Structures are given as structure tokens and as C-alpha cells.
Amino acid sequence: MKALIIIAHGSKKELSNSEFISMVGNIKNKDNNYDFVEASFLELASPSIEDITNDLIRKGVKELNYYPFFLNSGRHVISDIPNIIDKLKNENPNLKFELLEHFGKSDFIEDIILRDINIK
């Protein structure tokens, strides 16, 4: 089984966290490539990356893909998230872990912005 874990920063504001969880739910409903699509947070909210990963492993997932929902290559994208995933890899050497490029690297962001600003 294969899972996609989408990672947000997390916020003290519940509305922000709820919006992210709702977006991930919409992605889950539209996706046909993964057995599981789950939301996780780096900090300030739950579930954490580690908690959701361990839950999925208990459910039998053998391949875990992580998609950081971050715009820029800051500390969280460059070191924090990779360090967490490396630790999980070391704890589960028989499973496949893949860190995908963060959202900000998408070739489609400019198209989304252009579409949004030109809809009037």
C-alpha cells in the first residue's frame, strides 16, 4: 500500500489548520494514485508527521511519500522535514520513504496566480 502525507507548518489558529485539513480531504476524494492521503503538521498542530507516519505503518503502508505544502526553501523545507523523514527511514528500513519537492517548486503556481487575478 502507498500513502501520501501532505505536510503544513501548523498554526495556533484552528481555522488555518482546519482549512488545510479540508483541502487535504478534497485532494483525497479526487486522488486515484494513493491508498491513503493524509494531512500532517510540522509543529503547533496535530497530527505530527511522525504520528501520521506511524499510524499508516500500522495500517500496512509500505511506501510513504511526503509533500511539503510550503512556498519557499526555508529551514523547514531544507532541514527540519528531511531530518524527520531520515529518522523515520532509520526506524523503518524495510519501507520506502520519498520526500517530494515542496509546493513552491511547482511549475503550475504562476498559472494559478494568473488565472486568479484574471478572473473578473
All heavy atoms as an XYZ file, in Angstrom:
972
protein
N       0.835     -1.190      0.000
C       0.000      0.000      0.000
C       0.877      1.249      0.000
O       1.984      1.240      0.506
C      -0.912      0.003      1.230
C      -2.081     -0.959      1.102
S      -3.357     -0.683      2.357
C      -2.553     -1.362      3.783
N       0.311      2.303     -0.535
C       1.046      3.545     -0.767
C       0.285      4.720     -0.160
O      -0.931      4.804     -0.297
C       1.186      3.712     -2.276
C       1.997      4.851     -2.763
C       2.092      4.752     -4.284
C       2.752      5.959     -4.874
N       2.834      5.874     -6.333
N       1.026      5.631      0.493
C       0.389      6.789      1.128
C       1.074      8.087      0.724
O       2.279      8.118      0.478
C       0.435      6.644      2.644
N       0.284      9.138      0.684
C       0.771     10.495      0.500
C       0.471     11.253      1.786
O      -0.682     11.286      2.233
C       0.073     11.180     -0.675
C       0.390     12.663     -0.869
C       1.865     12.858     -1.239
C      -0.519     13.263     -1.928
N       1.507     11.843      2.360
C       1.349     12.667      3.553
C       1.676     14.102      3.152
O       2.800     14.399      2.741
C       2.284     12.191      4.683
C       1.932     10.746      5.060
C       2.181     13.121      5.886
C       2.931     10.096      5.986
N       0.683     14.965      3.248
C       0.865     16.369      2.904
C       1.157     17.107      4.202
O       0.423     16.979      5.177
C      -0.369     16.931      2.175
C      -0.663     16.082      0.926
C      -0.151     18.402      1.814
C      -1.922     16.489      0.184
N       2.238     17.861      4.201
C       2.735     18.497      5.425
C       2.549     20.012      5.362
O       3.034     20.661      4.439
C       4.238     18.203      5.615
C       4.510     16.712      5.583
C       4.750     18.844      6.900
C       5.998     16.372      5.387
N       1.884     20.556      6.367
C       1.791     22.010      6.537
C       2.579     22.390      7.783
O       2.931     21.541      8.592
C       0.340     22.448      6.671
N       2.824     23.666      7.934
C       3.555     24.135      9.097
C       2.785     23.875     10.384
O       3.318     23.354     11.348
C       3.872     25.629      8.970
C       4.693     26.152     10.102
N       4.138     26.564     11.290
C       6.030     26.292     10.223
C       5.108     26.934     12.103
N       6.269     26.790     11.476
N       1.524     24.236     10.384
C       0.710     24.193     11.599
C       0.585     25.598     12.150
O       1.477     26.429     11.986
N      -0.535     25.867     12.784
C      -0.817     27.205     13.276
C      -1.466     27.139     14.651
O      -2.114     26.153     14.998
C      -1.765     27.912     12.299
O      -2.167     29.163     12.800
N      -1.329     28.215     15.406
C      -2.052     28.339     16.666
C      -3.530     28.620     16.395
O      -4.365     28.442     17.266
C      -1.464     29.468     17.518
C      -0.060     29.176     18.009
C       0.494     30.355     18.783
C       1.937     30.109     19.181
N       2.546     31.267     19.815
N      -3.826     29.060     15.185
C      -5.205     29.379     14.805
C      -5.867     28.136     14.205
O      -5.454     27.638     13.164
C      -5.236     30.533     13.810
C      -4.709     31.808     14.429
C      -4.798     32.970     13.487
C      -4.236     34.182     14.205
N      -4.387     35.391     13.499
N      -6.890     27.675     14.873
C      -7.572     26.456     14.439
C      -8.158     26.589     13.039
O      -8.202     25.612     12.285
C      -8.656     26.068     15.442
C      -9.236     24.697     15.207
C      -8.197     23.581     15.082
O      -7.225     23.554     15.861
O      -8.354     22.724     14.186
N      -8.615     27.778     12.662
C      -9.178     27.979     11.325
C      -8.150     27.635     10.251
O      -8.470     26.967      9.264
C      -9.685     29.411     11.142
C     -10.230     29.747      9.755
C     -11.421     28.850      9.399
C     -10.621     31.217      9.679
N      -6.928     28.076     10.433
C      -5.873     27.786      9.467
C      -5.650     26.281      9.341
O      -5.560     25.739      8.234
C      -4.578     28.483      9.894
O      -3.536     28.157      9.010
N      -5.570     25.598     10.466
C      -5.370     24.144     10.444
C      -6.560     23.436      9.806
O      -6.382     22.494      9.021
C      -5.137     23.627     11.865
C      -3.900     24.220     12.492
O      -2.918     24.533     11.817
N      -3.928     24.401     13.799
N      -7.759     23.909     10.104
C      -8.969     23.302      9.539
C      -9.043     23.484      8.028
O      -9.472     22.576      7.310
C     -10.218     23.910     10.183
O     -10.272     23.601     11.541
N      -8.636     24.656      7.550
C      -8.616     24.887      6.098
C      -7.676     23.905      5.406
O      -8.008     23.355      4.347
C      -8.185     26.319      5.800
C      -9.217     27.357      6.149
C      -8.708     28.777      6.010
O      -7.481     29.001      5.904
O      -9.558     29.682      6.018
N      -6.515     23.682      6.002
C      -5.559     22.747      5.425
C      -6.118     21.326      5.429
O      -6.056     20.618      4.414
C      -4.226     22.806      6.195
C      -3.239     21.776      5.758
C      -2.630     21.861      4.516
C      -2.932     20.705      6.582
C      -1.720     20.895      4.104
C      -2.017     19.741      6.182
C      -1.411     19.830      4.934
N      -6.685     20.908      6.548
C      -7.248     19.557      6.645
C      -8.375     19.378      5.626
O      -8.488     18.329      4.979
C      -7.725     19.274      8.084
C      -6.500     19.135      9.002
C      -8.602     18.034      8.144
C      -6.820     19.102     10.482
N      -9.186     20.399      5.436
C     -10.260     20.347      4.443
C      -9.697     20.209      3.026
O     -10.196     19.418      2.223
C     -11.124     21.602      4.556
O     -12.130     21.602      3.586
N      -8.649     20.978      2.715
C      -8.022     20.890      1.400
C      -7.490     19.484      1.155
O      -7.698     18.904      0.089
C      -6.891     21.906      1.273
C      -6.196     21.859     -0.085
S      -4.641     22.776     -0.123
C      -3.601     21.717      0.870
N      -6.819     18.925      2.152
C      -6.279     17.570      2.004
C      -7.417     16.567      1.816
O      -7.313     15.642      1.008
C      -5.372     17.193      3.196
C      -4.962     15.734      3.136
C      -4.130     18.092      3.217
N      -8.520     16.770      2.507
C      -9.689     15.903      2.306
C     -10.208     15.960      0.877
O     -10.570     14.937      0.294
N     -10.226     17.159      0.305
C     -10.647     17.299     -1.097
C      -9.683     16.591     -2.038
O     -10.103     15.955     -3.010
C     -10.763     18.774     -1.475
C     -11.900     19.467     -0.771
O     -12.869     18.835     -0.358
N     -11.781     20.771     -0.619
N      -8.399     16.699     -1.766
C      -7.397     16.000     -2.580
C      -7.605     14.493     -2.459
O      -7.572     13.764     -3.461
C      -5.967     16.410     -2.155
C      -5.720     17.874     -2.523
C      -4.923     15.499     -2.787
C      -4.477     18.484     -1.900
N      -7.820     14.022     -1.246
C      -8.053     12.588     -1.001
C      -9.238     12.090     -1.825
O      -9.185     11.008     -2.428
C      -8.317     12.369      0.480
C      -8.556     10.932      0.873
C      -9.001     10.775      2.325
C      -7.988     11.283      3.298
N      -8.261     10.893      4.694
N     -10.307     12.873     -1.879
C     -11.501     12.468     -2.621
C     -11.284     12.431     -4.126
O     -11.977     11.693     -4.828
C     -12.668     13.403     -2.296
C     -13.159     13.232     -0.880
O     -13.003     12.171     -0.265
N     -13.743     14.280     -0.330
N     -10.335     13.204     -4.629
C     -10.088     13.274     -6.068
C      -8.940     12.381     -6.529
O      -8.809     12.108     -7.715
C      -9.781     14.718     -6.465
C     -10.948     15.647     -6.274
C     -10.569     17.087     -6.567
C     -11.745     18.007     -6.290
N     -11.397     19.419     -6.498
N      -8.107     11.913     -5.604
C      -6.901     11.158     -5.952
C      -7.212      9.689     -6.216
O      -8.019      9.085     -5.518
C      -5.874     11.254     -4.819
C      -4.663     10.399     -5.105
O      -3.875     10.784     -5.985
O      -4.536      9.326     -4.475
N      -6.535      9.134     -7.225
C      -6.670      7.714     -7.542
C      -5.342      6.973     -7.456
O      -5.275      5.797     -7.804
C      -7.238      7.539     -8.953
C      -8.646      8.063     -9.070
O      -9.472      7.838     -8.189
N      -8.919      8.770    -10.146
N      -4.272      7.646     -7.034
C      -2.945      7.040     -7.046
C      -2.507      6.477     -5.705
O      -1.584      5.667     -5.657
C      -1.905      8.072     -7.510
C      -2.155      8.498     -8.936
O      -2.383      7.669     -9.800
N      -2.133      9.789     -9.176
N      -3.114      6.907     -4.625
C      -2.675      6.519     -3.292
C      -3.791      5.779     -2.554
O      -4.969      6.093     -2.728
C      -2.258      7.751     -2.480
C      -1.014      8.411     -3.003
C      -1.092      9.462     -3.909
C       0.247      7.986     -2.603
C       0.056     10.073     -4.402
C       1.389      8.593     -3.081
C       1.290      9.632     -3.983
O       2.425     10.225     -4.462
N      -3.385      4.853     -1.707
C      -4.350      4.173     -0.841
C      -4.791      5.091      0.301
O      -5.904      4.985      0.790
C      -3.722      2.889     -0.266
C      -3.336      1.921     -1.368
O      -4.243      1.445     -2.076
O      -2.128      1.663     -1.538
N      -3.876      5.961      0.720
C      -4.155      6.917      1.794
C      -3.592      8.277      1.400
O      -2.492      8.357      0.856
C      -3.478      6.496      3.108
C      -3.956      5.192      3.658
C      -3.296      4.009      3.357
C      -5.061      5.142      4.495
C      -3.732      2.804      3.870
C      -5.502      3.941      5.015
C      -4.832      2.755      4.695
N      -4.331      9.331      1.686
C      -3.851     10.713      1.564
C      -4.185     11.363      2.904
O      -5.349     11.434      3.296
C      -4.532     11.474      0.409
C      -4.080     12.928      0.385
C      -4.251     10.791     -0.926
N      -3.142     11.814      3.605
C      -3.338     12.311      4.968
C      -2.670     13.663      5.178
O      -1.646     13.961      4.566
C      -2.758     11.317      5.978
C      -3.367      9.935      5.900
C      -4.829      9.866      6.283
O      -5.300     10.780      7.010
O      -5.511      8.915      5.873
N      -3.234     14.448      6.073
C      -2.671     15.741      6.482
C      -1.782     15.535      7.700
O      -2.070     14.700      8.552
C      -3.796     16.705      6.822
N      -0.707     16.304      7.749
C       0.133     16.315      8.953
C       0.711     17.712      9.123
O       0.678     18.525      8.204
C       1.254     15.281      8.858
O       2.220     15.673      7.908
N       1.242     17.946     10.322
C       1.775     19.263     10.644
C       3.189     19.134     11.200
O       3.490     18.207     11.951
C       0.885     19.962     11.673
C      -0.498     20.232     11.153
C      -1.544     19.362     11.425
C      -0.759     21.351     10.385
C      -2.824     19.600     10.948
C      -2.036     21.605      9.895
C      -3.072     20.733     10.183
N       4.017     20.089     10.842
C       5.384     20.126     11.340
C       5.411     20.517     12.810
O       6.144     19.938     13.604
C       6.217     21.105     10.508
C       7.675     21.246     10.898
C       8.411     19.911     10.756
C       8.348     22.309     10.061
N       4.601     21.502     13.181
C       4.552     21.943     14.570
C       3.250     22.676     14.833
O       2.504     22.990     13.918
C       5.754     22.841     14.905
C       5.917     24.043     13.993
C       7.230     24.780     14.187
O       8.221     24.175     14.582
O       7.229     25.987     13.932
N       2.960     22.905     16.086
C       1.819     23.705     16.565
C       0.452     23.062     16.378
O      -0.547     23.622     16.829
C       1.810     25.097     15.922
C       3.065     25.950     16.099
C       2.941     27.233     15.292
C       3.307     26.249     17.572
N       0.356     21.934     15.691
C      -0.928     21.274     15.464
C      -0.684     19.782     15.306
O       0.454     19.341     15.151
C      -1.616     21.857     14.237
N      -1.755     19.042     15.331
C      -1.604     17.602     15.147
C      -2.609     17.118     14.104
O      -3.611     17.776     13.864
C      -1.780     16.867     16.475
O      -2.949     17.228     17.127
N      -2.284     16.000     13.473
C      -1.242     15.041     13.805
C       0.131     15.476     13.291
O       0.239     16.158     12.276
C      -1.693     13.760     13.098
C      -2.444     14.242     11.904
C      -3.130     15.517     12.345
N       1.141     15.056     14.009
C       2.514     15.328     13.578
C       2.892     14.390     12.435
O       2.213     13.384     12.178
C       3.482     15.114     14.747
O       3.540     13.727     15.079
N       3.979     14.709     11.765
C       4.494     13.854     10.692
C       4.772     12.459     11.240
O       4.405     11.451     10.624
C       5.773     14.465     10.085
C       5.484     15.843      9.496
C       6.362     13.534      9.024
C       6.730     16.660      9.171
N       5.393     12.397     12.403
C       5.741     11.105     12.995
C       4.495     10.304     13.358
O       4.426      9.098     13.074
C       6.596     11.303     14.259
C       7.932     11.962     14.004
C       7.911     13.484     14.125
O       6.819     14.104     14.037
O       8.994     14.063     14.310
N       3.507     10.955     13.967
C       2.296     10.245     14.385
C       1.529      9.687     13.192
O       1.087      8.532     13.217
C       1.380     11.151     15.204
C       1.912     11.415     16.606
O       2.843     10.708     17.047
O       1.394     12.351     17.260
N       1.346     10.490     12.157
C       0.586     10.003     11.000
C       1.367      8.916     10.277
O       0.786      7.935      9.797
C       0.156     11.161     10.067
C      -1.012     10.724      9.174
C       1.287     11.661      9.205
C      -2.302     10.537      9.890
N       2.696      9.048     10.210
C       3.508      8.013      9.572
C       3.371      6.696     10.325
O       3.141      5.640      9.718
C       4.990      8.436      9.512
O       5.100      9.614      8.696
C       5.862      7.332      8.928
N       3.522      6.738     11.632
C       3.427      5.508     12.422
C       2.041      4.886     12.331
O       1.910      3.659     12.285
C       3.829      5.777     13.871
C       5.318      6.027     13.994
O       6.121      5.414     13.298
N       5.700      6.938     14.867
N       0.996      5.703     12.264
C      -0.361      5.190     12.091
C      -0.493      4.464     10.751
O      -1.073      3.380     10.674
C      -1.356      6.349     12.196
C      -2.794      5.882     12.089
O      -3.184      4.976     12.843
O      -3.535      6.432     11.250
N       0.043      5.056      9.702
C      -0.034      4.437      8.380
C       0.780      3.143      8.317
O       0.357      2.171      7.681
C       0.436      5.427      7.308
C      -0.524      6.589      7.064
C       0.157      7.697      6.280
C      -1.790      6.113      6.351
N       1.918      3.126      8.962
C       2.726      1.905      9.002
C       1.949      0.791      9.705
O       1.939     -0.361      9.247
C       4.086      2.173      9.679
C       4.944      3.074      8.771
C       4.818      0.860      9.982
C       6.199      3.613      9.434
N       1.270      1.120     10.799
C       0.438      0.123     11.498
C      -0.679     -0.403     10.594
O      -1.131     -1.534     10.739
C      -0.163      0.714     12.771
C       0.809      0.781     13.934
C       0.117      1.152     15.247
N      -0.424      2.491     15.274
C       0.280      3.592     15.554
N       1.569      3.510     15.835
N      -0.305      4.773     15.566
N      -1.127      0.418      9.642
C      -2.180      0.003      8.706
C      -1.629     -0.799      7.535
O      -2.391     -1.222      6.662
C      -2.932      1.228      8.184
C      -3.768      1.897      9.250
C      -4.456      3.143      8.728
C      -5.302      3.767      9.832
N      -5.925      5.025      9.412
N      -0.297     -0.980      7.482
C       0.307     -1.801      6.446
C       0.902     -1.071      5.266
O       1.287     -1.693      4.276
N       0.991      0.245      5.342
C       1.576      1.016      4.244
C       3.073      0.698      4.129
O       3.782      0.656      5.128
C       1.342      2.527      4.455
C       2.122      3.355      3.458
C      -0.139      2.844      4.364
N       3.518      0.472      2.907
C       4.918      0.132      2.649
C       5.674      1.236      1.919
O       6.894      1.231      1.857
C       5.012     -1.154      1.810
C       4.348     -2.352      2.445
C       5.056     -2.783      3.693
C       4.416     -4.048      4.262
N       4.656     -4.208      5.667
N       4.920      2.163      1.330
C       5.535      3.270      0.590
C       4.900      4.568      1.052
O       3.683      4.733      0.981
C       5.326      3.083     -0.909
C       5.998      4.136     -1.749
C       5.858      3.858     -3.235
O       5.692      2.691     -3.628
O       5.917      4.834     -3.992
N       5.750      5.499      1.524
C       5.271      6.768      2.069
C       5.904      7.925      1.303
O       7.125      8.031      1.221
C       5.635      6.860      3.552
C       4.980      5.760      4.388
C       6.021      4.947      5.103
C       3.982      6.336      5.336
N       5.060      8.759      0.732
C       5.513      9.941      0.008
C       5.081     11.172      0.793
O       3.938     11.254      1.250
C       4.922      9.989     -1.391
C       5.448      8.872     -2.263
O       6.632      8.605     -2.281
N       4.563      8.203     -2.967
N       5.991     12.127      0.917
C       5.758     13.335      1.711
C       5.787     14.552      0.795
O       6.738     14.745      0.047
C       6.838     13.479      2.784
C       6.833     12.331      3.765
C       7.516     11.158      3.484
C       6.131     12.421      4.961
C       7.502     10.093      4.373
C       6.116     11.367      5.857
C       6.806     10.207      5.553
O       6.788      9.157      6.435
N       4.741     15.374      0.897
C       4.633     16.581      0.081
C       4.541     17.796      0.996
O       3.497     18.064      1.599
C       3.389     16.490     -0.806
C       3.228     17.637     -1.768
C       4.038     17.740     -2.886
C       2.258     18.607     -1.569
C       3.882     18.793     -3.784
C       2.093     19.658     -2.455
C       2.909     19.745     -3.562
O       2.760     20.786     -4.446
N       5.646     18.543      1.117
C       5.617     19.749      1.956
C       4.805     20.866      1.288
O       5.120     21.304      0.186
C       7.094     20.145      2.071
C       7.857     18.908      1.717
C       7.002     18.212      0.693
N       3.765     21.296      1.965
C       2.921     22.382      1.469
C       3.504     23.706      1.974
O       2.939     24.404      2.808
C       1.478     22.170      1.949
C       0.485     23.115      1.351
C       0.235     23.115     -0.005
C      -0.215     24.005      2.153
C      -0.696     23.982     -0.568
C      -1.146     24.883      1.614
C      -1.383     24.870      0.254
N       4.686     24.020      1.449
C       5.443     25.215      1.826
C       5.813     25.943      0.544
O       6.180     25.305     -0.447
C       6.726     24.832      2.571
C       6.503     24.310      3.964
C       5.979     23.046      4.173
C       6.837     25.086      5.065
C       5.770     22.560      5.455
C       6.642     24.607      6.349
C       6.110     23.343      6.549
N       5.776     27.277      0.575
C       6.091     28.046     -0.629
C       7.585     28.138     -0.924
O       7.985     28.089     -2.080
C       5.525     29.464     -0.522
C       4.063     29.618     -0.882
C       3.616     31.057     -0.674
C       3.799     29.181     -2.311
N       8.397     28.299      0.097
C       9.808     28.591     -0.148
C      10.735     27.589      0.529
O      10.338     26.848      1.417
C      10.121     30.010      0.340
C       9.285     31.034     -0.388
O       9.279     31.082     -1.601
N       8.553     31.842      0.358
N      11.987     27.623      0.098
C      13.010     26.707      0.608
C      13.645     27.254      1.881
O      14.834     27.530      1.912
C      14.098     26.495     -0.451
O      13.560     25.957     -1.613
N      12.848     27.382      2.908
C      13.372     27.825      4.193
C      13.891     26.659      5.010
O      14.003     25.525      4.532
N      14.200     26.940      6.260
C      14.777     25.936      7.157
C      13.903     24.688      7.272
O      14.408     23.569      7.316
C      15.009     26.545      8.537
C      15.699     25.580      9.505
C      15.726     26.102     10.915
N      14.394     25.847     11.477
C      13.754     26.651     12.302
N      14.287     27.784     12.684
N      12.571     26.357     12.756
N      12.610     24.870      7.333
C      11.724     23.719      7.480
C      11.836     22.775      6.276
O      11.888     21.556      6.443
C      10.276     24.154      7.650
C      10.009     24.890      8.920
N      10.552     24.531     10.132
C       9.232     25.974      9.167
C      10.130     25.354     11.068
N       9.323     26.252     10.507
N      11.879     23.346      5.077
C      11.966     22.530      3.857
C      13.368     21.957      3.674
O      13.534     20.805      3.274
C      11.544     23.366      2.619
C      11.898     22.663      1.318
C      10.053     23.674      2.682
N      14.375     22.749      3.977
C      15.763     22.340      3.744
C      16.269     21.349      4.781
O      16.980     20.401      4.451
C      16.690     23.578      3.726
C      16.312     24.508      2.578
C      18.153     23.177      3.642
C      16.464     23.922      1.207
N      15.891     21.534      6.054
C      16.469     20.642      7.063
C      15.463     19.976      7.991
O      15.577     18.780      8.254
C      17.532     21.383      7.883
O      16.959     22.437      8.620
N      14.481     20.699      8.506
C      13.591     20.116      9.515
C      12.824     18.898      9.001
O      12.846     17.827      9.618
C      12.607     21.160     10.050
C      13.299     22.282     10.817
O      14.461     22.089     11.232
O      12.686     23.348     10.982
N      12.135     19.059      7.888
C      11.345     17.948      7.344
C      12.247     16.799      6.887
O      11.985     15.642      7.248
C      10.398     18.438      6.230
C       9.344     19.382      6.829
C       9.737     17.259      5.513
C       8.489     20.113      5.820
N      13.327     17.058      6.131
C      14.212     15.942      5.762
C      14.782     15.200      6.973
O      14.908     13.964      6.942
C      15.326     16.613      4.954
C      14.702     17.836      4.392
C      13.734     18.305      5.451
N      15.100     15.921      8.037
C      15.631     15.262      9.235
C      14.600     14.337      9.872
O      14.934     13.225     10.312
C      16.120     16.291     10.254
C      17.392     16.975      9.819
O      18.134     16.479      8.972
N      17.653     18.138     10.386
N      13.355     14.772      9.919
C      12.287     13.924     10.464
C      12.125     12.674      9.611
O      12.031     11.548     10.130
C      10.965     14.714     10.552
C      11.064     15.793     11.629
C       9.788     13.771     10.823
C       9.922     16.801     11.606
N      12.116     12.843      8.308
C      11.933     11.694      7.417
C      13.132     10.752      7.483
O      12.965      9.526      7.480
C      11.616     12.169      5.985
C      10.247     12.875      6.002
C      11.616     11.001      5.000
C       9.885     13.594      4.751
N      14.337     11.290      7.579
C      15.522     10.433      7.734
C      15.431      9.590      8.998
O      15.771      8.408      8.997
C      16.806     11.268      7.753
C      17.193     11.770      6.376
O      16.673     11.247      5.361
O      18.019     12.714      6.308
N      14.960     10.194     10.075
C      14.798      9.449     11.335
C      13.771      8.328     11.160
O      13.989      7.193     11.606
C      14.369     10.402     12.450
C      14.224      9.753     13.808
C      13.866     10.800     14.864
C      13.753     10.201     16.240
N      12.488      9.512     16.461
N      12.665      8.620     10.499
C      11.646      7.608     10.249
C      12.186      6.486      9.356
O      11.879      5.310      9.581
C      10.407      8.246      9.621
C       9.597      9.146     10.554
C       8.649     10.033      9.766
C       8.842      8.306     11.587
N      12.993      6.849      8.359
C      13.628      5.838      7.493
C      14.518      4.913      8.301
O      14.491      3.695      8.116
C      14.493      6.518      6.421
C      13.786      7.086      5.255
C      14.817      7.668      4.285
C      14.189      8.473      3.202
N      15.186      9.057      2.292
N      15.308      5.489      9.187
C      16.212      4.682     10.006
C      15.452      3.742     10.933
O      15.909      2.635     11.207
C      17.150      5.581     10.818
C      18.160      6.281      9.945
O      18.514      5.800      8.868
N      18.628      7.436     10.383
N      14.299      4.170     11.408
C      13.476      3.336     12.289
C      12.716      2.252     11.522
O      12.275      1.274     12.120
C      12.474      4.212     13.046
C      13.113      5.169     14.029
C      12.132      6.192     14.583
O      10.955      6.231     14.140
O      12.554      6.976     15.459
N      12.552      2.453     10.211
C      11.765      1.534      9.374
C      12.510      1.243      8.069
O      12.060      1.636      6.994
C      10.397      2.154      9.072
C       9.611      2.475     10.309
O       8.998      1.604     10.902
N       9.651      3.737     10.728
N      13.650      0.560      8.145
C      14.498      0.391      6.964
C      13.899     -0.448      5.833
O      14.375     -0.370      4.698
C      15.756     -0.282      7.527
C      15.306     -0.938      8.779
C      14.205     -0.091      9.325
N      12.844     -1.191      6.105
C      12.249     -2.044      5.070
C      11.147     -1.346      4.279
O      10.555     -1.952      3.389
C      11.701     -3.332      5.694
C      12.810     -4.164      6.304
O      13.926     -4.198      5.801
N      12.503     -4.824      7.408
N      10.889     -0.098      4.613
C       9.842      0.649      3.925
C      10.457      1.684      2.997
O      11.608      2.073      3.160
C       8.931      1.337      4.947
C       8.264      0.429      5.980
C       7.413      1.258      6.926
C       7.450     -0.656      5.318
N       9.659      2.137      2.034
C      10.129      3.150      1.080
C       9.607      4.520      1.505
O       8.405      4.706      1.690
C       9.649      2.822     -0.333
C      10.137      3.814     -1.358
C       9.678      3.464     -2.750
C      10.178      4.530     -3.720
N       9.579      4.398     -5.036
N      10.520      5.464      1.652
C      10.191      6.842      2.009
C      10.677      7.749      0.892
O      11.816      7.617      0.440
C      10.901      7.243      3.305
C      10.393      6.530      4.521
C      10.824      5.247      4.820
C       9.502      7.146      5.378
C      10.367      4.581      5.949
C       9.039      6.499      6.513
C       9.479      5.211      6.794
N       9.829      8.683      0.468
C      10.251      9.643     -0.556
C       9.750     11.029     -0.188
O       8.552     11.230      0.046
C       9.728      9.260     -1.931
C      10.221     10.222     -3.009
C       9.831      9.805     -4.410
O       9.247      8.733     -4.600
O      10.117     10.603     -5.330
N      10.676     11.971     -0.143
C      10.342     13.367      0.082
C      10.201     14.042     -1.275
O      11.165     14.132     -2.038
C      11.428     14.044      0.920
C      11.260     15.527      1.199
C       9.925     15.827      1.869
C      12.418     16.032      2.045
N       9.009     14.489     -1.583
C       8.732     15.159     -2.853
C       9.145     16.623     -2.767
O       9.344     17.160     -1.682
C       7.240     15.042     -3.171
C       6.684     13.608     -3.179
C       5.164     13.636     -3.294
C       7.298     12.785     -4.291
N       9.258     17.260     -3.914
C       9.551     18.697     -3.942
C       8.423     19.452     -3.252
O       7.250     19.076     -3.354
C       9.667     19.190     -5.383
C      10.884     18.687     -6.119
C      12.151     19.450     -5.784
O      12.117     20.370     -4.938
O      13.174     19.122     -6.372
N       8.761     20.521     -2.569
C       7.748     21.311     -1.884
C       6.861     22.060     -2.885
O       7.235     22.258     -4.042
C       8.390     22.261     -0.864
C       9.271     23.303     -1.449
N      10.545     23.044     -1.893
C       9.057     24.620     -1.673
C      11.071     24.145     -2.366
N      10.198     25.121     -2.257
N       5.702     22.449     -2.413
C       4.686     23.111     -3.231
C       5.255     24.277     -4.045
O       4.919     24.453     -5.214
C       3.547     23.592     -2.320
C       2.490     24.397     -3.007
C       1.583     23.801     -3.852
C       2.396     25.770     -2.784
C       0.597     24.548     -4.486
C       1.413     26.517     -3.406
C       0.517     25.904     -4.261
N       6.100     25.080     -3.438
C       6.662     26.254     -4.096
C       7.484     25.956     -5.333
O       7.749     26.847     -6.136
N       7.889     24.701     -5.529
C       8.653     24.318     -6.712
C       7.760     23.927     -7.886
O       8.242     23.660     -8.974
C       9.576     23.139     -6.386
C      10.684     23.469     -5.397
C      11.714     24.378     -5.989
C      12.770     23.550     -6.677
N      13.896     24.317     -7.144
N       6.447     23.919     -7.674
C       5.525     23.519     -8.732
C       5.593     24.478     -9.918
O       5.618     25.699     -9.747
C       4.091     23.479     -8.198
O       3.192     23.253     -9.268
N       5.569     23.916    -11.104
C       5.551     24.714    -12.328
C       4.192     25.365    -12.583
O       4.058     26.175    -13.492
C       5.906     23.842    -13.534
C       7.342     23.368    -13.512
O       8.202     24.051    -12.917
O       7.617     22.294    -14.091
N       3.193     25.011    -11.782
C       1.834     25.485    -12.028
C       1.434     26.689    -11.188
O       0.367     27.256    -11.384
C       0.835     24.347    -11.798
C       1.067     23.182    -12.707
C       1.688     22.033    -12.233
C       0.700     23.223    -14.044
C       1.919     20.954    -13.066
C       0.930     22.154    -14.883
C       1.543     21.019    -14.397
N       2.270     27.093    -10.247
C       1.888     28.192     -9.353
C       1.634     29.479    -10.123
O       0.644     30.167     -9.880
C       2.947     28.405     -8.251
C       2.927     27.206     -7.300
C       2.686     29.698     -7.481
C       4.003     27.237     -6.246
N       2.498     29.797    -11.070
C       2.302     31.022    -11.848
C       0.972     30.987    -12.592
O       0.260     31.994    -12.676
C       3.449     31.240    -12.845
C       4.776     31.531    -12.210
C       5.598     30.267    -11.923
O       5.077     29.143    -12.081
O       6.768     30.418    -11.529
N       0.611     29.808    -13.130
C      -0.660     29.674    -13.842
C      -1.841     29.888    -12.903
O      -2.839     30.506    -13.290
C      -0.761     28.290    -14.492
C       0.271     28.091    -15.585
O       0.710     29.091    -16.198
O       0.649     26.927    -15.828
N      -1.741     29.378    -11.681
C      -2.821     29.562    -10.706
C      -2.986     31.051    -10.396
O      -4.113     31.569    -10.389
C      -2.531     28.768     -9.418
C      -2.592     27.273     -9.682
C      -3.506     29.167     -8.311
C      -2.041     26.418     -8.552
N      -1.885     31.732    -10.169
C      -1.951     33.168     -9.853
C      -2.532     33.951    -11.033
O      -3.430     34.786    -10.859
C      -0.573     33.707     -9.449
C      -0.142     33.077     -8.122
C      -0.586     35.238     -9.358
C       1.319     33.318     -7.755
N      -2.031     33.665    -12.224
C      -2.555     34.358    -13.407
C      -4.037     34.102    -13.599
O      -4.807     35.008    -13.925
C      -1.768     33.949    -14.650
C      -0.351     34.525    -14.733
C       0.444     33.821    -15.810
C      -0.416     36.022    -14.968
N      -4.470     32.878    -13.381
C      -5.888     32.556    -13.502
C      -6.705     33.325    -12.463
O      -7.733     33.906    -12.781
C      -6.101     31.053    -13.328
C      -7.530     30.633    -13.491
C      -7.661     29.115    -13.400
N      -9.057     28.759    -13.427
C      -9.781     28.508    -12.338
N      -9.235     28.567    -11.146
N     -11.055     28.189    -12.452
N      -6.233     33.332    -11.241
C      -6.970     34.007    -10.163
C      -7.055     35.516    -10.382
O      -8.102     36.118    -10.121
C      -6.310     33.732     -8.803
C      -6.628     32.347     -8.282
O      -7.481     31.654     -8.855
O      -5.996     31.946     -7.284
N      -5.993     36.148    -10.836
C      -6.028     37.605    -10.995
C      -6.748     38.050    -12.253
O      -7.129     39.207    -12.374
C      -4.609     38.233    -10.935
C      -3.749     37.760    -12.099
C      -3.947     37.944     -9.600
C      -2.408     38.425    -12.204
N      -6.952     37.125    -13.181
C      -7.615     37.476    -14.438
C      -9.077     37.062    -14.477
O      -9.733     37.240    -15.488
C      -6.861     36.891    -15.629
C      -5.538     37.614    -15.837
O      -5.517     38.838    -15.898
N      -4.460     36.879    -15.905
N      -9.577     36.494    -13.390
C     -10.995     36.140    -13.328
C     -11.733     37.335    -12.751
O     -11.625     37.646    -11.580
C     -11.214     34.884    -12.457
C     -10.580     33.677    -13.095
C     -12.701     34.668    -12.227
C     -10.706     32.405    -12.291
N     -12.451     37.993    -13.580
C     -13.232     39.156    -13.134
C     -14.463     39.282    -14.008
O     -14.495     39.037    -15.133
C     -12.392     40.423    -13.241
C     -11.177     40.335    -12.366
C     -11.269     41.322    -11.247
C      -9.991     41.360    -10.488
N      -9.806     40.857     -9.279
